Amino acid sequence: MSVFVGARKCDLKILAQELGQKVDDSHKLKDLKKLILARKEYDGECAKEWLNTVIVERKEKEEDERRKEEIQIVERKRQEEIAEQRPPRRNPNCRTKTPRSN
């Protein structure tokens, strides 16, 4: 069972699907482990390497998404700072009252 250390449900779903199992969202973590171990084609070392690849790919994807979110936050803050530095725009259609001198 040490093959599954560090694996999430989504990782085991991918591995089970790649081993030819039909998997849906109703499967629990322990069910996925049983499905994988019950396969005739199951080879512990191969499955471990395969699962490690799945985990690494998931972590890379999560890191990319985190970086994109950080970039969006920085860009949003930069836009807000620029907007704060600009003087308010005057509407050319709006007439302002000018004081009359007597």
C-alpha positions as CSV (number, residue, x, y, z in Angstrom):
1,M,0.0,0.0,0.0
2,S,3.0,2.3,0.3
3,V,2.6,2.9,-3.4
4,F,-0.2,5.3,-2.7
5,V,1.6,7.5,-0.2
6,G,1.2,11.1,-1.1
7,A,-1.5,10.4,-3.7
8,R,-4.8,12.2,-3.8
9,K,-8.1,10.8,-5.0
10,C,-7.7,12.6,-8.3
11,D,-4.3,11.0,-8.8
12,L,-5.7,7.5,-8.1
13,K,-8.6,8.1,-10.5
14,I,-6.2,8.9,-13.3
15,L,-4.1,5.8,-12.5
16,A,-7.1,3.6,-12.4
17,Q,-8.4,4.9,-15.7
18,E,-5.0,4.4,-17.3
19,L,-5.1,0.8,-16.1
20,G,-8.4,0.4,-17.9
21,Q,-10.8,0.7,-15.0
22,K,-14.1,2.6,-15.3
23,V,-14.1,5.2,-12.5
24,D,-16.6,7.8,-11.5
25,D,-16.9,10.4,-8.8
26,S,-18.8,8.0,-6.5
27,H,-15.6,6.0,-5.9
28,K,-13.9,6.6,-2.6
29,L,-10.2,6.6,-2.0
30,K,-10.2,3.1,-0.6
31,D,-12.3,1.8,-3.5
32,L,-9.8,3.3,-6.0
33,K,-6.9,1.6,-4.2
34,K,-8.7,-1.7,-4.3
35,L,-9.5,-1.3,-8.0
36,I,-5.9,-0.6,-8.8
37,L,-4.5,-3.5,-6.7
38,A,-7.1,-5.9,-8.1
39,R,-5.9,-5.4,-11.8
40,K,-4.2,-8.4,-13.4
41,E,-1.9,-5.9,-15.1
42,Y,-0.9,-4.4,-11.7
43,D,2.8,-4.3,-11.3
44,G,3.8,-2.5,-8.0
45,E,7.0,-0.9,-9.3
46,C,5.4,0.2,-12.6
47,A,2.3,1.5,-10.8
48,K,4.5,3.5,-8.4
49,E,6.4,5.1,-11.2
50,W,3.2,5.9,-13.1
51,L,1.6,7.3,-10.0
52,N,4.6,9.5,-9.2
53,T,4.4,10.9,-12.8
54,V,0.7,11.6,-12.3
55,I,1.4,13.4,-8.9
56,V,4.3,15.4,-10.4
57,E,2.1,16.5,-13.3
58,R,-0.7,17.5,-10.9
59,K,1.7,19.5,-8.7
60,E,3.2,21.3,-11.7
61,K,-0.3,22.2,-12.9
62,E,-1.3,23.5,-9.5
63,E,2.0,25.6,-9.3
64,D,1.3,27.0,-12.8
65,E,-2.3,28.0,-11.7
66,R,-0.9,29.5,-8.5
67,R,1.6,31.6,-10.5
68,K,-1.1,32.8,-12.9
69,E,-3.3,33.8,-10.0
70,E,-0.4,35.7,-8.4
71,I,0.3,37.5,-11.7
72,Q,-3.3,38.5,-12.0
73,I,-3.3,39.9,-8.5
74,V,-0.2,41.9,-9.1
75,E,-1.6,43.2,-12.4
76,R,-4.9,44.1,-10.7
77,K,-3.0,46.0,-8.0
78,R,-0.9,47.8,-10.6
79,Q,-4.0,48.9,-12.5
80,E,-5.6,50.2,-9.3
81,E,-2.5,52.2,-8.5
82,I,-2.4,53.7,-12.0
83,A,-6.1,54.5,-11.7
84,E,-5.5,56.2,-8.3
85,Q,-2.7,58.4,-9.8
86,R,-4.8,59.7,-12.7
87,P,-6.8,62.9,-12.2
88,P,-10.6,62.4,-12.5
89,R,-11.8,62.7,-16.1
90,R,-14.1,65.5,-17.0
91,N,-17.1,64.7,-19.0
92,P,-17.1,67.0,-22.1
93,N,-20.9,67.0,-22.2
94,C,-21.1,68.2,-18.6
95,R,-21.1,71.9,-18.2
96,T,-19.7,73.3,-15.0
97,K,-20.9,76.5,-13.6
98,T,-18.4,79.2,-13.6
99,P,-18.7,81.9,-11.0
100,R,-19.8,85.2,-12.4
101,S,-18.0,88.3,-11.4
102,N,-20.0,91.4,-10.6
